[in-house]
Amino acid sequence: MQPSYQVKPQYPFNAQRRNLKGKVELEFMVGSDGRVKASSIKVLAAEPALIFEQAARRAVQNWRFPIKYQQQRSVSFITRQLIEFNLHEQ
């Protein structure tokens, strides 16, 4: 599911200075209110490791998703997102 409100991650200064690009795959829970549960954010993969994870987590915790309904009740759900970092696309 795609977010209805999305904050772009801030490019880490050291990565920017070194002209690095990368990606981070995250898994997290979206509450029944459409907000990301910050404590549920897990890094599934990161390339290169230990460079972009923190920026990706900070951005995603501010995202909002459309509310998902089952049997006319809003429900929480787990989703995955791939966040790519590329200086030339910022």
Backbone torsions as a table, in degrees:
resi	resn	phi	psi	omega
1	MET	NA	140.1	-178.5
2	GLN	-91.5	143.6	179.4
3	PRO	-67.3	148.9	175.2
4	SER	-89.4	-20.3	175.4
5	TYR	-139.8	128.3	-173.1
6	GLN	-136.1	127.5	174.8
7	VAL	-97.4	129.0	176.9
8	LYS	-72.0	140.0	177.9
9	PRO	-68.8	147.6	176.0
10	GLN	-79.2	130.2	-178.6
11	TYR	-70.2	124.6	179.3
12	PRO	-59.7	135.6	-176.4
13	PHE	-56.0	-47.3	-178.2
14	ASN	-63.4	-36.9	178.1
15	ALA	-68.9	-39.2	179.5
16	GLN	-65.5	-44.9	-179.6
17	ARG	-61.7	-35.6	-178.9
18	ARG	-92.5	4.2	179.0
19	ASN	56.7	40.7	-179.8
20	LEU	-87.0	145.9	169.4
21	LYS	-122.0	160.9	-178.7
22	GLY	-173.7	-170.7	179.4
23	LYS	-152.7	154.3	179.4
24	VAL	-135.7	129.6	174.2
25	GLU	-103.9	124.3	-178.6
26	LEU	-117.9	150.8	171.4
27	GLU	-125.1	138.6	-178.5
28	PHE	-159.5	164.5	178.5
29	MET	-97.1	137.2	173.2
30	VAL	-107.4	125.4	-177.8
31	GLY	-72.4	171.1	-179.2
32	SER	-64.9	-11.9	176.9
33	ASP	-94.2	0.5	179.0
34	GLY	88.1	1.4	-179.6
35	ARG	-94.8	144.9	177.5
36	VAL	-73.3	132.9	175.1
37	LYS	-82.3	104.3	-173.6
38	ALA	-54.3	-38.0	-177.6
39	SER	-70.5	-12.1	-177.5
40	SER	-94.4	-5.6	-174.5
41	ILE	-69.9	122.9	178.8
42	LYS	-122.9	137.6	174.2
43	VAL	-85.8	119.8	177.7
44	LEU	-90.8	-34.5	179.5
45	ALA	-159.1	149.0	176.9
46	ALA	-149.4	135.6	-179.3
47	GLU	-139.1	118.0	-10.1
48	PRO	-70.8	156.1	-177.4
49	ALA	-68.0	146.5	172.8
50	LEU	65.5	23.7	179.8
51	ILE	-113.7	-50.2	-170.9
52	PHE	-109.2	-5.3	-173.5
53	GLU	-58.3	-47.2	-176.2
54	GLN	-64.4	-42.1	178.9
55	ALA	-64.6	-39.2	178.9
56	ALA	-65.4	-45.1	178.4
57	ARG	-59.7	-45.7	-178.9
58	ARG	-60.7	-41.7	-179.5
59	ALA	-67.2	-48.8	-174.7
60	VAL	-63.5	-33.5	-178.3
61	GLN	-65.5	-13.4	176.7
62	ASN	-100.8	-0.6	179.5
63	TRP	-73.1	157.8	174.6
64	ARG	-128.8	146.1	-179.5
65	PHE	-123.4	154.4	173.9
66	PRO	-60.2	143.0	179.6
67	ILE	-68.9	134.5	179.9
68	LYS	-99.8	135.7	-178.3
69	TYR	-117.3	141.4	170.3
70	GLN	-135.1	124.9	-179.2
71	GLN	52.2	45.4	176.3
72	GLN	64.4	19.6	176.3
73	ARG	-124.3	140.2	176.3
74	SER	-73.5	139.5	-175.7
75	VAL	-131.4	156.1	172.3
76	SER	-79.5	157.3	176.1
77	PHE	-153.5	161.0	178.7
78	ILE	-106.5	137.2	179.2
79	THR	-138.7	165.6	176.3
80	ARG	-123.1	146.0	177.9
81	GLN	-139.6	138.4	174.0
82	LEU	-102.2	123.7	-179.9
83	ILE	-112.9	122.7	-178.7
84	GLU	-105.0	140.5	178.6
85	PHE	-115.6	119.5	179.5
86	ASN	-148.3	116.1	-176.5
87	LEU	-56.1	-33.1	-176.1
88	HIS	-79.0	-6.1	178.8
89	GLU	-115.5	11.2	-179.4
90	GLN	-81.0	NA	NA
